[in-house]
């Protein structure tokens, strides 16, 4: 049991499809993150939610739309993606809210997304 | 912009030998330096971290050293074992929202 669960594990979608990635954390954390992981590149932070409010959006294209209905759940809605969006999408959570301070990130196993 | 350089990209060592991975960072305000390990097909997991008020930290076979003046920090793994094979990521940050990651080092332990 990882404490952070992501579904689905694998997703293949066409460029005209709409799909959603789901993340759930059972650790009692109050911050959640979406990261994009591409081969041989640094992890890219996409979105951060703290206490269910988005606090960071690193210039992510609008075809990615996050949703955080409560502190335990996080979604990433996908529409009209491009082949270069194919990657591993990782969800993470941490304790501590606010823009200062650091606490360890707890990652899910990721969703391997392929856009055809 | 701020960045973290990580070297080498691939490291192959004989089982039982030591492995060292180095990272340099550009933002002198960074005060937290975690290391994550990602085994093939699995999620990244924190293995050790260090804060800027400490120069060295050890946890069994793993140690991290920090040189704030030179803005670099290193991961040291002694007596390497097959289960140490993974990709290791360093990061530097001022806060969880400003975590800057290295590109990763693939560590291969040869039997």
Interface residues (C-beta under 8 A of the other chain):
Chain A: X2 X4 X31 X33 X40 X41 X42 X43 X45 X48 X55 X56 X90 X94 X96 X98 X99 X100 X101 X102 X103 X104 X105 X107 X108 X109 X110
Chain B: X4 X9 X31 X32 X34 X36 X42 X43 X44 X45 X46 X49 X51 X89 X93 X94 X95 X96 X97 X99 X100 X101 X102 X103 X104
